[in-house]
Amino acid sequence: MKRSILKLGKTLNKTQQLEINGGRMSQDCQIYDPATGWQKGWSVEDAQWLYHNESSVTGYCCASC
């Protein structure tokens, strides 16, 4: 029996797949501030913004790391 692949539309990125499959991409990032250490519960967007714009944040880690 031949296998066939059904193509229904565009390929989803990791964030879209996790949202559909019940993943929680919204609040699962951590940021690193040398004064306070690792802090959990940040959104991906907020973690990236703090890293690039806030001088005290020196790193972040999200579901992809």
PDBQT receptor file of N, H, CA, C and O in Angstrom, charges set to zero:
ATOM      1  N   MET A   1       0.836  -1.181   0.000  1.00  0.00    +0.000 N 
ATOM      2  CA  MET A   1       0.000   0.000   0.000  1.00  0.00    +0.000 C 
ATOM      3  C   MET A   1       0.885   1.249   0.000  1.00  0.00    +0.000 C 
ATOM      4  O   MET A   1       1.800   1.377   0.813  1.00  0.00    +0.000 OA
ATOM      5  N   LYS A   2       0.604   2.138  -0.897  1.00  0.00    +0.000 N 
ATOM      6  H   LYS A   2      -0.139   2.035  -1.558  1.00  0.00    +0.000 HD
ATOM      7  CA  LYS A   2       1.375   3.370  -0.993  1.00  0.00    +0.000 C 
ATOM      8  C   LYS A   2       0.964   4.342   0.098  1.00  0.00    +0.000 C 
ATOM      9  O   LYS A   2      -0.209   4.451   0.455  1.00  0.00    +0.000 OA
ATOM     10  N   ARG A   3       1.962   5.047   0.618  1.00  0.00    +0.000 N 
ATOM     11  H   ARG A   3       2.915   4.959   0.327  1.00  0.00    +0.000 HD
ATOM     12  CA  ARG A   3       1.678   6.106   1.577  1.00  0.00    +0.000 C 
ATOM     13  C   ARG A   3       1.552   7.425   0.830  1.00  0.00    +0.000 C 
ATOM     14  O   ARG A   3       2.307   7.698  -0.104  1.00  0.00    +0.000 OA
ATOM     15  N   SER A   4       0.626   8.209   1.234  1.00  0.00    +0.000 N 
ATOM     16  H   SER A   4       0.013   7.988   1.993  1.00  0.00    +0.000 HD
ATOM     17  CA  SER A   4       0.497   9.532   0.637  1.00  0.00    +0.000 C 
ATOM     18  C   SER A   4       0.421  10.571   1.743  1.00  0.00    +0.000 C 
ATOM     19  O   SER A   4      -0.039  10.301   2.852  1.00  0.00    +0.000 OA
ATOM     20  N   ILE A   5       0.882  11.754   1.411  1.00  0.00    +0.000 N 
ATOM     21  H   ILE A   5       1.256  11.974   0.510  1.00  0.00    +0.000 HD
ATOM     22  CA  ILE A   5       0.878  12.856   2.359  1.00  0.00    +0.000 C 
ATOM     23  C   ILE A   5      -0.185  13.855   1.924  1.00  0.00    +0.000 C 
ATOM     24  O   ILE A   5      -0.215  14.294   0.774  1.00  0.00    +0.000 OA
ATOM     25  N   LEU A   6      -1.044  14.199   2.852  1.00  0.00    +0.000 N 
ATOM     26  H   LEU A   6      -1.019  13.843   3.786  1.00  0.00    +0.000 HD
ATOM     27  CA  LEU A   6      -2.089  15.168   2.578  1.00  0.00    +0.000 C 
ATOM     28  C   LEU A   6      -1.586  16.552   2.954  1.00  0.00    +0.000 C 
ATOM     29  O   LEU A   6      -1.245  16.793   4.112  1.00  0.00    +0.000 OA
ATOM     30  N   LYS A   7      -1.536  17.449   2.005  1.00  0.00    +0.000 N 
ATOM     31  H   LYS A   7      -1.813  17.253   1.064  1.00  0.00    +0.000 HD
ATOM     32  CA  LYS A   7      -1.080  18.812   2.275  1.00  0.00    +0.000 C 
ATOM     33  C   LYS A   7      -2.303  19.716   2.372  1.00  0.00    +0.000 C 
ATOM     34  O   LYS A   7      -3.027  19.912   1.395  1.00  0.00    +0.000 OA
ATOM     35  N   LEU A   8      -2.522  20.265   3.572  1.00  0.00    +0.000 N 
ATOM     36  H   LEU A   8      -1.934  20.105   4.365  1.00  0.00    +0.000 HD
ATOM     37  CA  LEU A   8      -3.711  21.072   3.810  1.00  0.00    +0.000 C 
ATOM     38  C   LEU A   8      -3.465  22.569   3.750  1.00  0.00    +0.000 C 
ATOM     39  O   LEU A   8      -4.421  23.341   3.686  1.00  0.00    +0.000 OA
ATOM     40  N   GLY A   9      -2.232  22.993   3.770  1.00  0.00    +0.000 N 
ATOM     41  H   GLY A   9      -1.455  22.366   3.823  1.00  0.00    +0.000 HD
ATOM     42  CA  GLY A   9      -1.957  24.424   3.749  1.00  0.00    +0.000 C 
ATOM     43  C   GLY A   9      -0.510  24.685   4.083  1.00  0.00    +0.000 C 
ATOM     44  O   GLY A   9       0.359  23.843   3.857  1.00  0.00    +0.000 OA
ATOM     45  N   LYS A  10      -0.262  25.866   4.627  1.00  0.00    +0.000 N 
ATOM     46  H   LYS A  10      -0.968  26.550   4.811  1.00  0.00    +0.000 HD
ATOM     47  CA  LYS A  10       1.116  26.256   4.903  1.00  0.00    +0.000 C 
ATOM     48  C   LYS A  10       1.680  25.488   6.102  1.00  0.00    +0.000 C 
ATOM     49  O   LYS A  10       0.934  25.004   6.954  1.00  0.00    +0.000 OA
ATOM     50  N   THR A  11       2.987  25.389   6.148  1.00  0.00    +0.000 N 
ATOM     51  H   THR A  11       3.592  25.782   5.456  1.00  0.00    +0.000 HD
ATOM     52  CA  THR A  11       3.677  24.768   7.271  1.00  0.00    +0.000 C 
ATOM     53  C   THR A  11       3.640  25.723   8.452  1.00  0.00    +0.000 C 
ATOM     54  O   THR A  11       3.866  26.924   8.305  1.00  0.00    +0.000 OA
ATOM     55  N   LEU A  12       3.352  25.171   9.628  1.00  0.00    +0.000 N 
ATOM     56  H   LEU A  12       3.168  24.196   9.748  1.00  0.00    +0.000 HD
ATOM     57  CA  LEU A  12       3.292  26.002  10.825  1.00  0.00    +0.000 C 
ATOM     58  C   LEU A  12       4.650  26.067  11.490  1.00  0.00    +0.000 C 
ATOM     59  O   LEU A  12       5.404  25.093  11.470  1.00  0.00    +0.000 OA
ATOM     60  N   ASN A  13       4.971  27.223  12.087  1.00  0.00    +0.000 N 
ATOM     61  H   ASN A  13       4.359  28.014  12.103  1.00  0.00    +0.000 HD
ATOM     62  CA  ASN A  13       6.221  27.332  12.828  1.00  0.00    +0.000 C 
ATOM     63  C   ASN A  13       6.035  26.714  14.214  1.00  0.00    +0.000 C 
ATOM     64  O   ASN A  13       4.929  26.307  14.568  1.00  0.00    +0.000 OA
ATOM     65  N   LYS A  14       7.108  26.644  14.995  1.00  0.00    +0.000 N 
ATOM     66  H   LYS A  14       8.007  26.976  14.707  1.00  0.00    +0.000 HD
ATOM     67  CA  LYS A  14       7.073  25.981  16.293  1.00  0.00    +0.000 C 
ATOM     68  C   LYS A  14       6.049  26.619  17.238  1.00  0.00    +0.000 C 
ATOM     69  O   LYS A  14       5.332  25.911  17.945  1.00  0.00    +0.000 OA
ATOM     70  N   THR A  15       5.982  27.926  17.252  1.00  0.00    +0.000 N 
ATOM     71  H   THR A  15       6.565  28.502  16.678  1.00  0.00    +0.000 HD
ATOM     72  CA  THR A  15       5.034  28.627  18.119  1.00  0.00    +0.000 C 
ATOM     73  C   THR A  15       3.605  28.268  17.762  1.00  0.00    +0.000 C 
ATOM     74  O   THR A  15       2.794  27.985  18.643  1.00  0.00    +0.000 OA
ATOM     75  N   GLN A  16       3.292  28.278  16.472  1.00  0.00    +0.000 N 
ATOM     76  H   GLN A  16       3.951  28.508  15.756  1.00  0.00    +0.000 HD
ATOM     77  CA  GLN A  16       1.937  27.955  16.030  1.00  0.00    +0.000 C 
ATOM     78  C   GLN A  16       1.593  26.504  16.342  1.00  0.00    +0.000 C 
ATOM     79  O   GLN A  16       0.461  26.216  16.731  1.00  0.00    +0.000 OA
ATOM     80  N   GLN A  17       2.541  25.584  16.181  1.00  0.00    +0.000 N 
ATOM     81  H   GLN A  17       3.460  25.818  15.865  1.00  0.00    +0.000 HD
ATOM     82  CA  GLN A  17       2.300  24.186  16.498  1.00  0.00    +0.000 C 
ATOM     83  C   GLN A  17       2.014  23.995  17.981  1.00  0.00    +0.000 C 
ATOM     84  O   GLN A  17       1.102  23.254  18.350  1.00  0.00    +0.000 OA
ATOM     85  N   LEU A  18       2.790  24.660  18.830  1.00  0.00    +0.000 N 
ATOM     86  H   LEU A  18       3.531  25.261  18.531  1.00  0.00    +0.000 HD
ATOM     87  CA  LEU A  18       2.574  24.537  20.267  1.00  0.00    +0.000 C 
ATOM     88  C   LEU A  18       1.234  25.121  20.694  1.00  0.00    +0.000 C 
ATOM     89  O   LEU A  18       0.577  24.574  21.580  1.00  0.00    +0.000 OA
ATOM     90  N   GLU A  19       0.820  26.223  20.076  1.00  0.00    +0.000 N 
ATOM     91  H   GLU A  19       1.354  26.667  19.357  1.00  0.00    +0.000 HD
ATOM     92  CA  GLU A  19      -0.470  26.819  20.411  1.00  0.00    +0.000 C 
ATOM     93  C   GLU A  19      -1.614  25.889  20.048  1.00  0.00    +0.000 C 
ATOM     94  O   GLU A  19      -2.572  25.756  20.809  1.00  0.00    +0.000 OA
ATOM     95  N   ILE A  20      -1.524  25.243  18.891  1.00  0.00    +0.000 N 
ATOM     96  H   ILE A  20      -0.745  25.351  18.273  1.00  0.00    +0.000 HD
ATOM     97  CA  ILE A  20      -2.575  24.332  18.445  1.00  0.00    +0.000 C 
ATOM     98  C   ILE A  20      -2.584  23.058  19.287  1.00  0.00    +0.000 C 
ATOM     99  O   ILE A  20      -3.649  22.547  19.637  1.00  0.00    +0.000 OA
ATOM    100  N   ASN A  21      -1.409  22.552  19.608  1.00  0.00    +0.000 N 
ATOM    101  H   ASN A  21      -0.544  22.967  19.324  1.00  0.00    +0.000 HD
ATOM    102  CA  ASN A  21      -1.297  21.298  20.350  1.00  0.00    +0.000 C 
ATOM    103  C   ASN A  21      -1.347  21.476  21.863  1.00  0.00    +0.000 C 
ATOM    104  O   ASN A  21      -1.075  20.531  22.603  1.00  0.00    +0.000 OA
ATOM    105  N   GLY A  22      -1.685  22.654  22.325  1.00  0.00    +0.000 N 
ATOM    106  H   GLY A  22      -1.906  23.422  21.724  1.00  0.00    +0.000 HD
ATOM    107  CA  GLY A  22      -1.824  22.869  23.757  1.00  0.00    +0.000 C 
ATOM    108  C   GLY A  22      -0.561  23.305  24.453  1.00  0.00    +0.000 C 
ATOM    109  O   GLY A  22      -0.507  23.300  25.683  1.00  0.00    +0.000 OA
ATOM    110  N   GLY A  23       0.455  23.682  23.710  1.00  0.00    +0.000 N 
ATOM    111  H   GLY A  23       0.411  23.687  22.711  1.00  0.00    +0.000 HD
ATOM    112  CA  GLY A  23       1.671  24.181  24.336  1.00  0.00    +0.000 C 
ATOM    113  C   GLY A  23       1.438  25.544  24.942  1.00  0.00    +0.000 C 
ATOM    114  O   GLY A  23       0.448  26.208  24.635  1.00  0.00    +0.000 OA
ATOM    115  N   ARG A  24       2.352  25.965  25.808  1.00  0.00    +0.000 N 
ATOM    116  H   ARG A  24       3.156  25.426  26.058  1.00  0.00    +0.000 HD
ATOM    117  CA  ARG A  24       2.175  27.268  26.442  1.00  0.00    +0.000 C 
ATOM    118  C   ARG A  24       3.398  28.128  26.176  1.00  0.00    +0.000 C 
ATOM    119  O   ARG A  24       4.305  28.209  27.004  1.00  0.00    +0.000 OA
ATOM    120  N   MET A  25       3.416  28.764  25.027  1.00  0.00    +0.000 N 
ATOM    121  H   MET A  25       2.679  28.699  24.354  1.00  0.00    +0.000 HD
ATOM    122  CA  MET A  25       4.547  29.606  24.654  1.00  0.00    +0.000 C 
ATOM    123  C   MET A  25       4.469  30.992  25.286  1.00  0.00    +0.000 C 
ATOM    124  O   MET A  25       5.447  31.738  25.243  1.00  0.00    +0.000 OA
ATOM    125  N   SER A  26       3.333  31.351  25.868  1.00  0.00    +0.000 N 
ATOM    126  H   SER A  26       2.538  30.745  25.903  1.00  0.00    +0.000 HD
ATOM    127  CA  SER A  26       3.163  32.729  26.293  1.00  0.00    +0.000 C 
ATOM    128  C   SER A  26       3.938  33.093  27.550  1.00  0.00    +0.000 C 
ATOM    129  O   SER A  26       4.387  34.235  27.655  1.00  0.00    +0.000 OA
ATOM    130  N   GLN A  27       4.121  32.196  28.508  1.00  0.00    +0.000 N 
ATOM    131  H   GLN A  27       3.756  31.268  28.423  1.00  0.00    +0.000 HD
ATOM    132  CA  GLN A  27       4.744  32.569  29.775  1.00  0.00    +0.000 C 
ATOM    133  C   GLN A  27       5.816  31.565  30.201  1.00  0.00    +0.000 C 
ATOM    134  O   GLN A  27       5.929  31.273  31.392  1.00  0.00    +0.000 OA
ATOM    135  N   ASP A  28       6.588  31.041  29.290  1.00  0.00    +0.000 N 
ATOM    136  H   ASP A  28       6.497  31.278  28.323  1.00  0.00    +0.000 HD
ATOM    137  CA  ASP A  28       7.538  30.008  29.677  1.00  0.00    +0.000 C 
ATOM    138  C   ASP A  28       9.002  30.389  29.489  1.00  0.00    +0.000 C 
ATOM    139  O   ASP A  28       9.866  29.514  29.419  1.00  0.00    +0.000 OA
ATOM    140  N   CYS A  29       9.285  31.676  29.408  1.00  0.00    +0.000 N 
ATOM    141  H   CYS A  29       8.583  32.386  29.465  1.00  0.00    +0.000 HD
ATOM    142  CA  CYS A  29      10.668  32.113  29.272  1.00  0.00    +0.000 C 
ATOM    143  C   CYS A  29      11.239  32.547  30.620  1.00  0.00    +0.000 C 
ATOM    144  O   CYS A  29      10.515  32.940  31.536  1.00  0.00    +0.000 OA
ATOM    145  N   GLN A  30      12.548  32.460  30.702  1.00  0.00    +0.000 N 
ATOM    146  H   GLN A  30      13.135  32.141  29.958  1.00  0.00    +0.000 HD
ATOM    147  CA  GLN A  30      13.266  32.958  31.859  1.00  0.00    +0.000 C 
ATOM    148  C   GLN A  30      14.224  34.047  31.381  1.00  0.00    +0.000 C 
ATOM    149  O   GLN A  30      14.758  33.970  30.274  1.00  0.00    +0.000 OA
ATOM    150  N   ILE A  31      14.437  35.051  32.212  1.00  0.00    +0.000 N 
ATOM    151  H   ILE A  31      14.004  35.114  33.111  1.00  0.00    +0.000 HD
ATOM    152  CA  ILE A  31      15.436  36.069  31.915  1.00  0.00    +0.000 C 
ATOM    153  C   ILE A  31      16.498  36.010  32.999  1.00  0.00    +0.000 C 
ATOM    154  O   ILE A  31      16.228  35.582  34.121  1.00  0.00    +0.000 OA
ATOM    155  N   TYR A  32      17.703  36.441  32.661  1.00  0.00    +0.000 N 
ATOM    156  H   TYR A  32      17.922  36.789  31.750  1.00  0.00    +0.000 HD
ATOM    157  CA  TYR A  32      18.770  36.465  33.646  1.00  0.00    +0.000 C 
ATOM    158  C   TYR A  32      19.205  37.895  33.908  1.00  0.00    +0.000 C 
ATOM    159  O   TYR A  32      19.653  38.606  33.008  1.00  0.00    +0.000 OA
ATOM    160  N   ASP A  33      19.063  38.297  35.156  1.00  0.00    +0.000 N 
ATOM    161  H   ASP A  33      18.699  37.720  35.887  1.00  0.00    +0.000 HD
ATOM    162  CA  ASP A  33      19.515  39.601  35.625  1.00  0.00    +0.000 C 
ATOM    163  C   ASP A  33      20.602  39.325  36.663  1.00  0.00    +0.000 C 
ATOM    164  O   ASP A  33      20.319  38.681  37.673  1.00  0.00    +0.000 OA
ATOM    165  N   PRO A  34      21.830  39.788  36.450  1.00  0.00    +0.000 N 
ATOM    166  CA  PRO A  34      22.913  39.496  37.391  1.00  0.00    +0.000 C 
ATOM    167  C   PRO A  34      22.591  39.897  38.835  1.00  0.00    +0.000 C 
ATOM    168  O   PRO A  34      23.087  39.271  39.772  1.00  0.00    +0.000 OA
ATOM    169  N   ALA A  35      21.781  40.913  39.023  1.00  0.00    +0.000 N 
ATOM    170  H   ALA A  35      21.378  41.422  38.263  1.00  0.00    +0.000 HD
ATOM    171  CA  ALA A  35      21.454  41.363  40.382  1.00  0.00    +0.000 C 
ATOM    172  C   ALA A  35      20.479  40.422  41.094  1.00  0.00    +0.000 C 
ATOM    173  O   ALA A  35      20.547  40.263  42.313  1.00  0.00    +0.000 OA
ATOM    174  N   THR A  36      19.569  39.798  40.333  1.00  0.00    +0.000 N 
ATOM    175  H   THR A  36      19.513  39.927  39.343  1.00  0.00    +0.000 HD
ATOM    176  CA  THR A  36      18.533  38.965  40.950  1.00  0.00    +0.000 C 
ATOM    177  C   THR A  36      18.574  37.504  40.529  1.00  0.00    +0.000 C 
ATOM    178  O   THR A  36      17.907  36.673  41.146  1.00  0.00    +0.000 OA
ATOM    179  N   GLY A  37      19.337  37.169  39.494  1.00  0.00    +0.000 N 
ATOM    180  H   GLY A  37      19.879  37.844  38.992  1.00  0.00    +0.000 HD
ATOM    181  CA  GLY A  37      19.404  35.791  39.002  1.00  0.00    +0.000 C 
ATOM    182  C   GLY A  37      18.318  35.515  37.969  1.00  0.00    +0.000 C 
ATOM    183  O   GLY A  37      17.788  36.433  37.343  1.00  0.00    +0.000 OA
ATOM    184  N   TRP A  38      17.995  34.220  37.802  1.00  0.00    +0.000 N 
ATOM    185  H   TRP A  38      18.426  33.475  38.310  1.00  0.00    +0.000 HD
ATOM    186  CA  TRP A  38      17.001  33.803  36.822  1.00  0.00    +0.000 C 
ATOM    187  C   TRP A  38      15.598  34.097  37.327  1.00  0.00    +0.000 C 
ATOM    188  O   TRP A  38      15.283  33.830  38.487  1.00  0.00    +0.000 OA
ATOM    189  N   GLN A  39      14.759  34.646  36.464  1.00  0.00    +0.000 N 
ATOM    190  H   GLN A  39      15.015  34.863  35.522  1.00  0.00    +0.000 HD
ATOM    191  CA  GLN A  39      13.365  34.939  36.789  1.00  0.00    +0.000 C 
ATOM    192  C   GLN A  39      12.473  34.247  35.772  1.00  0.00    +0.000 C 
ATOM    193  O   GLN A  39      12.667  34.418  34.568  1.00  0.00    +0.000 OA
ATOM    194  N   LYS A  40      11.502  33.470  36.230  1.00  0.00    +0.000 N 
ATOM    195  H   LYS A  40      11.345  33.331  37.208  1.00  0.00    +0.000 HD
ATOM    196  CA  LYS A  40      10.594  32.723  35.349  1.00  0.00    +0.000 C 
ATOM    197  C   LYS A  40       9.327  33.508  35.057  1.00  0.00    +0.000 C 
ATOM    198  O   LYS A  40       9.043  34.522  35.696  1.00  0.00    +0.000 OA
ATOM    199  N   GLY A  41       8.571  33.022  34.081  1.00  0.00    +0.000 N 
ATOM    200  H   GLY A  41       8.802  32.199  33.562  1.00  0.00    +0.000 HD
ATOM    201  CA  GLY A  41       7.241  33.538  33.808  1.00  0.00    +0.000 C 
ATOM    202  C   GLY A  41       7.160  34.678  32.813  1.00  0.00    +0.000 C 
ATOM    203  O   GLY A  41       6.172  35.412  32.804  1.00  0.00    +0.000 OA
ATOM    204  N   TRP A  42       8.157  34.843  31.986  1.00  0.00    +0.000 N 
ATOM    205  H   TRP A  42       8.959  34.246  31.993  1.00  0.00    +0.000 HD
ATOM    206  CA  TRP A  42       8.149  35.924  30.993  1.00  0.00    +0.000 C 
ATOM    207  C   TRP A  42       7.665  35.389  29.654  1.00  0.00    +0.000 C 
ATOM    208  O   TRP A  42       7.898  34.225  29.327  1.00  0.00    +0.000 OA
ATOM    209  N   SER A  43       6.997  36.225  28.884  1.00  0.00    +0.000 N 
ATOM    210  H   SER A  43       6.807  37.170  29.150  1.00  0.00    +0.000 HD
ATOM    211  CA  SER A  43       6.610  35.841  27.531  1.00  0.00    +0.000 C 
ATOM    212  C   SER A  43       7.843  35.899  26.634  1.00  0.00    +0.000 C 
ATOM    213  O   SER A  43       8.836  36.540  26.977  1.00  0.00    +0.000 OA
ATOM    214  N   VAL A  44       7.778  35.241  25.508  1.00  0.00    +0.000 N 
ATOM    215  H   VAL A  44       6.971  34.720  25.229  1.00  0.00    +0.000 HD
ATOM    216  CA  VAL A  44       8.879  35.242  24.547  1.00  0.00    +0.000 C 
ATOM    217  C   VAL A  44       9.183  36.673  24.115  1.00  0.00    +0.000 C 
ATOM    218  O   VAL A  44      10.343  37.085  24.090  1.00  0.00    +0.000 OA
ATOM    219  N   GLU A  45       8.148  37.424  23.775  1.00  0.00    +0.000 N 
ATOM    220  H   GLU A  45       7.206  37.089  23.795  1.00  0.00    +0.000 HD
ATOM    221  CA  GLU A  45       8.335  38.795  23.302  1.00  0.00    +0.000 C 
ATOM    222  C   GLU A  45       8.967  39.677  24.374  1.00  0.00    +0.000 C 
ATOM    223  O   GLU A  45       9.882  40.450  24.090  1.00  0.00    +0.000 OA
ATOM    224  N   ASP A  46       8.472  39.556  25.616  1.00  0.00    +0.000 N 
ATOM    225  H   ASP A  46       7.729  38.928  25.847  1.00  0.00    +0.000 HD
ATOM    226  CA  ASP A  46       9.018  40.378  26.704  1.00  0.00    +0.000 C 
ATOM    227  C   ASP A  46      10.465  40.011  27.010  1.00  0.00    +0.000 C 
ATOM    228  O   ASP A  46      11.290  40.894  27.250  1.00  0.00    +0.000 OA
ATOM    229  N   ALA A  47      10.780  38.721  27.005  1.00  0.00    +0.000 N 
ATOM    230  H   ALA A  47      10.111  38.005  26.811  1.00  0.00    +0.000 HD
ATOM    231  CA  ALA A  47      12.150  38.290  27.283  1.00  0.00    +0.000 C 
ATOM    232  C   ALA A  47      13.109  38.831  26.231  1.00  0.00    +0.000 C 
ATOM    233  O   ALA A  47      14.193  39.311  26.565  1.00  0.00    +0.000 OA
ATOM    234  N   GLN A  48      12.719  38.756  24.970  1.00  0.00    +0.000 N 
ATOM    235  H   GLN A  48      11.839  38.366  24.699  1.00  0.00    +0.000 HD
ATOM    236  CA  GLN A  48      13.564  39.269  23.902  1.00  0.00    +0.000 C 
ATOM    237  C   GLN A  48      13.711  40.777  24.004  1.00  0.00    +0.000 C 
ATOM    238  O   GLN A  48      14.808  41.305  23.817  1.00  0.00    +0.000 OA
ATOM    239  N   TRP A  49      12.624  41.479  24.298  1.00  0.00    +0.000 N 
ATOM    240  H   TRP A  49      11.733  41.051  24.450  1.00  0.00    +0.000 HD
ATOM    241  CA  TRP A  49      12.685  42.926  24.405  1.00  0.00    +0.000 C 
ATOM    242  C   TRP A  49      13.602  43.336  25.554  1.00  0.00    +0.000 C 
ATOM    243  O   TRP A  49      14.433  44.229  25.388  1.00  0.00    +0.000 OA
ATOM    244  N   LEU A  50      13.466  42.698  26.715  1.00  0.00    +0.000 N 
ATOM    245  H   LEU A  50      12.792  41.972  26.850  1.00  0.00    +0.000 HD
ATOM    246  CA  LEU A  50      14.307  43.033  27.864  1.00  0.00    +0.000 C 
ATOM    247  C   LEU A  50      15.784  42.781  27.560  1.00  0.00    +0.000 C 
ATOM    248  O   LEU A  50      16.644  43.577  27.938  1.00  0.00    +0.000 OA
ATOM    249  N   TYR A  51      16.070  41.682  26.884  1.00  0.00    +0.000 N 
ATOM    250  H   TYR A  51      15.372  41.036  26.577  1.00  0.00    +0.000 HD
ATOM    251  CA  TYR A  51      17.456  41.354  26.551  1.00  0.00    +0.000 C 
ATOM    252  C   TYR A  51      18.065  42.404  25.627  1.00  0.00    +0.000 C 
ATOM    253  O   TYR A  51      19.216  42.803  25.802  1.00  0.00    +0.000 OA
ATOM    254  N   HIS A  52      17.296  42.842  24.659  1.00  0.00    +0.000 N 
ATOM    255  H   HIS A  52      16.361  42.518  24.516  1.00  0.00    +0.000 HD
ATOM    256  CA  HIS A  52      17.826  43.780  23.670  1.00  0.00    +0.000 C 
ATOM    257  C   HIS A  52      17.748  45.242  24.106  1.00  0.00    +0.000 C 
ATOM    258  O   HIS A  52      18.460  46.080  23.552  1.00  0.00    +0.000 OA
ATOM    259  N   ASN A  53      16.905  45.567  25.079  1.00  0.00    +0.000 N 
ATOM    260  H   ASN A  53      16.326  44.886  25.528  1.00  0.00    +0.000 HD
ATOM    261  CA  ASN A  53      16.687  46.964  25.431  1.00  0.00    +0.000 C 
ATOM    262  C   ASN A  53      16.991  47.318  26.884  1.00  0.00    +0.000 C 
ATOM    263  O   ASN A  53      17.162  48.496  27.197  1.00  0.00    +0.000 OA
ATOM    264  N   GLU A  54      17.061  46.356  27.758  1.00  0.00    +0.000 N 
ATOM    265  H   GLU A  54      16.922  45.399  27.503  1.00  0.00    +0.000 HD
ATOM    266  CA  GLU A  54      17.287  46.616  29.182  1.00  0.00    +0.000 C 
ATOM    267  C   GLU A  54      18.730  46.251  29.514  1.00  0.00    +0.000 C 
ATOM    268  O   GLU A  54      19.132  45.102  29.330  1.00  0.00    +0.000 OA
ATOM    269  N   SER A  55      19.505  47.199  29.995  1.00  0.00    +0.000 N 
ATOM    270  H   SER A  55      19.179  48.133  30.144  1.00  0.00    +0.000 HD
ATOM    271  CA  SER A  55      20.935  46.966  30.188  1.00  0.00    +0.000 C 
ATOM    272  C   SER A  55      21.250  45.925  31.254  1.00  0.00    +0.000 C 
ATOM    273  O   SER A  55      22.304  45.292  31.192  1.00  0.00    +0.000 OA
ATOM    274  N   SER A  56      20.367  45.727  32.233  1.00  0.00    +0.000 N 
ATOM    275  H   SER A  56      19.510  46.241  32.284  1.00  0.00    +0.000 HD
ATOM    276  CA  SER A  56      20.688  44.790  33.321  1.00  0.00    +0.000 C 
ATOM    277  C   SER A  56      20.403  43.329  32.957  1.00  0.00    +0.000 C 
ATOM    278  O   SER A  56      20.954  42.437  33.602  1.00  0.00    +0.000 OA
ATOM    279  N   VAL A  57      19.579  43.050  31.965  1.00  0.00    +0.000 N 
ATOM    280  H   VAL A  57      19.132  43.775  31.441  1.00  0.00    +0.000 HD
ATOM    281  CA  VAL A  57      19.260  41.685  31.566  1.00  0.00    +0.000 C 
ATOM    282  C   VAL A  57      20.343  41.207  30.602  1.00  0.00    +0.000 C 
ATOM    283  O   VAL A  57      20.540  41.799  29.540  1.00  0.00    +0.000 OA
ATOM    284  N   THR A  58      21.043  40.133  30.975  1.00  0.00    +0.000 N 
ATOM    285  H   THR A  58      20.883  39.652  31.837  1.00  0.00    +0.000 HD
ATOM    286  CA  THR A  58      22.168  39.670  30.156  1.00  0.00    +0.000 C 
ATOM    287  C   THR A  58      21.877  38.360  29.425  1.00  0.00    +0.000 C 
ATOM    288  O   THR A  58      22.740  37.861  28.703  1.00  0.00    +0.000 OA
ATOM    289  N   GLY A  59      20.685  37.795  29.594  1.00  0.00    +0.000 N 
ATOM    290  H   GLY A  59      19.984  38.200  30.180  1.00  0.00    +0.000 HD
ATOM    291  CA  GLY A  59      20.359  36.573  28.877  1.00  0.00    +0.000 C 
ATOM    292  C   GLY A  59      18.907  36.190  29.069  1.00  0.00    +0.000 C 
ATOM    293  O   GLY A  59      18.237  36.670  29.983  1.00  0.00    +0.000 OA
ATOM    294  N   TYR A  60      18.424  35.306  28.183  1.00  0.00    +0.000 N 
ATOM    295  H   TYR A  60      18.969  34.916  27.441  1.00  0.00    +0.000 HD
ATOM    296  CA  TYR A  60      17.083  34.758  28.327  1.00  0.00    +0.000 C 
ATOM    297  C   TYR A  60      17.066  33.350  27.744  1.00  0.00    +0.000 C 
ATOM    298  O   TYR A  60      17.878  33.008  26.884  1.00  0.00    +0.000 OA
ATOM    299  N   CYS A  61      16.126  32.540  28.227  1.00  0.00    +0.000 N 
ATOM    300  H   CYS A  61      15.467  32.818  28.926  1.00  0.00    +0.000 HD
ATOM    301  CA  CYS A  61      15.991  31.160  27.790  1.00  0.00    +0.000 C 
ATOM    302  C   CYS A  61      14.516  30.847  27.669  1.00  0.00    +0.000 C 
ATOM    303  O   CYS A  61      13.762  31.008  28.630  1.00  0.00    +0.000 OA
ATOM    304  N   CYS A  62      14.098  30.401  26.493  1.00  0.00    +0.000 N 
ATOM    305  H   CYS A  62      14.710  30.271  25.713  1.00  0.00    +0.000 HD
ATOM    306  CA  CYS A  62      12.686  30.070  26.273  1.00  0.00    +0.000 C 
ATOM    307  C   CYS A  62      12.568  28.596  25.938  1.00  0.00    +0.000 C 
ATOM    308  O   CYS A  62      13.539  27.853  26.086  1.00  0.00    +0.000 OA
ATOM    309  N   ALA A  63      11.424  28.164  25.499  1.00  0.00    +0.000 N 
ATOM    310  H   ALA A  63      10.636  28.767  25.378  1.00  0.00    +0.000 HD
ATOM    311  CA  ALA A  63      11.180  26.752  25.224  1.00  0.00    +0.000 C 
ATOM    312  C   ALA A  63      12.139  26.188  24.180  1.00  0.00    +0.000 C 
ATOM    313  O   ALA A  63      12.373  24.980  24.135  1.00  0.00    +0.000 OA
ATOM    314  N   SER A  64      12.684  27.051  23.355  1.00  0.00    +0.000 N 
ATOM    315  H   SER A  64      12.493  28.032  23.391  1.00  0.00    +0.000 HD
ATOM    316  CA  SER A  64      13.528  26.576  22.265  1.00  0.00    +0.000 C 
ATOM    317  C   SER A  64      14.975  26.307  22.689  1.00  0.00    +0.000 C 
ATOM    318  O   SER A  64      15.753  25.773  21.899  1.00  0.00    +0.000 OA
ATOM    319  N   CYS A  65      15.349  26.669  23.922  1.00  0.00    +0.000 N 
ATOM    320  H   CYS A  65      14.717  27.103  24.564  1.00  0.00    +0.000 HD
ATOM    321  CA  CYS A  65      16.753  26.488  24.287  1.00  0.00    +0.000 C 
ATOM    322  C   CYS A  65      17.008  25.160  24.991  1.00  0.00    +0.000 C 
ATOM    323  O   CYS A  65      18.145  24.865  25.360  1.00  0.00    +0.000 OA
TER     324      CYS A  65
